Amino acid sequence: MIYVDMHADSLTVCSDSGLGFEEYEGQISFQKLKKSSCAAQCFAIFTDGDNAAFNFEKYIEFYKRNMLKLKHIAVPIEKFADILKCKEEGKVGCILTIENLGFIGSDLKRINSLKQVGVKMASLVWNNKNLFASPNLVFENDVPRFETRVDEGLSVLGREAVERLDCNNIIIDISHLSDGGALDILSGRKIPVVASHSNAQSVLNVCRNLSDKLIKKIADCGGVIGINFCKDFLGEPAFECALKHIRRIVKIGGEDVIALGSDFDGIPVNPEIPDCTFVPALFDYLLENGLPYETVEKLAYKNFLRVFKEVCG
């Protein structure tokens, strides 16, 4: 079964390592993606700190350079038709995303340029508050308090950023965003959003997982939620807990809301699903334990591709 993964940090980690994509052997590599029947992988550019704007440009150049080197095996995805072409040619589709839009500062016109360089999805915030929003994470003496959730909503600038992302056909990602910020975006929402790498709070009560209320609102706007393989958010054993999260999300939001968002190369190795070549084994487990084939297909690729086609064209 083919699949699409909504979130991995491989691009950023690979660039920082000084390697090219063809040499990199992390939780994701192009050889591993091919072996696992990945139809498309979302590659997140992660930025934070004082050099974030400079680093963004560096990562964009790295991505462009490596896409040219790997054109025999990889295709950058600009529109839905590219995914279909990619599937026909047996190549891996590459979808460029941003984790943490804070690097653009108050210059919202820069969002227009993100579309021009091929960005298809973006989140407003990571784990540190910025001009747009607050994260759903509180630190006490540098220790994360995973049980505490944040009600603070978007800033005025954050609301304007959401509008501009919509106008540029860039999918809005609410993973990491505070509950209050997520509710601001989802209130009366008609355009799908995603939580690219988040699980269900009612299965494992940590702030990075979504409340039933947020799951329902994401489903109501036609959005999707990507199951995150980080054991702190998933629980152990991985396959069994993944099934629990999937069943809960489907119970609250229906089978059209579930997707994959591994967070590979941004998380410690999970022993049961250490890299992307184990994704097919997860699908086998889900099928063997009663999840209908049609539901697993929607989880694997159909739900996200529907959102991509609707928002990005």
Phi, psi and omega in degrees: 000132176285163177208163173236132179252122187281347182204126169210149181261017188299321182300311182296313182295317180297314179300315181294336181282344182086005178265162169269165179301329183287339179262341189290133178229074177258211175293339174231137166215166182291330175294318179292322178297318177297316181299326184271003181066037176287123178279323180204139179239128173278124179252114183273133166271114179259129177227145176197153175091187189294330184261019188300315182295317177297316181296324178302313180297322179297317181292325177297315179295321177299315181298311181300315182298317183283331175296323177293318180295329188253023185295344176285343184231343187227148180227124173291132184267118178255329181211168185302322181299332178295327179293318178296318178297318179300315180298317180296323183272355180070029179255168178265124175283142181239119182250122184272128180227168178235132171253105179094098181277002186302336184296341182280349180064216184271359182274086185291345176297340180293339177297325177300321182288335178296318177299321184294330179268003172101011179289130183246349181207146180208143172253148183287329193211158171247233185264003179236138180299141175227194183294341186263323193194174174247150176279164176270050184210131178242135177253142174231114185054044178067012178251127180292135176260090188292345181272349185265130178252158189243125182268348184301133183270191179288152169284170175302318179295324177296319178296321178293323178296320178300314179300318182289324175299316178300317182294335181261011177058039176254125181295133178270129182251122183257007172300140183081340184288146177302156176303318180296318178295319179297318179294324176301317181290320189276346182296114180069015187293135176246336180270132181300142169241168175234154161249096197294331181212076182216151180243198186257122180300324184290345175269317177220115190278079171232152189294337179283349177268156189269138173291159176303323180299316180290322177303314181296319181290324176296316178297320183296332179265006178085014183276183181222159182235125181266123179296126182266133183271001178296126187294336177294334181253339183266317188097177180228147355289152193299309185296315180298317181289324176301318179297321178297314179297316180299313181297322179292315181297318178295321179299319183278317189246353183091166186284351179275000185255353189263143181204190180244139174210077195303322190068023177305145181066007171240002184227156172298154181299125175271117189305328183277337178219070189288337178205181189292342179291349179267357179299316177302326178294326175297315178300317178300317180298316181298317180294317181294338182252027165097001177282126183300149181303318181298323179291319179295322175299317179296317176300315187292317185203330189295319184294313180294319180297327174299313180295316181301314180297318182292318186272315188267338177090000000 
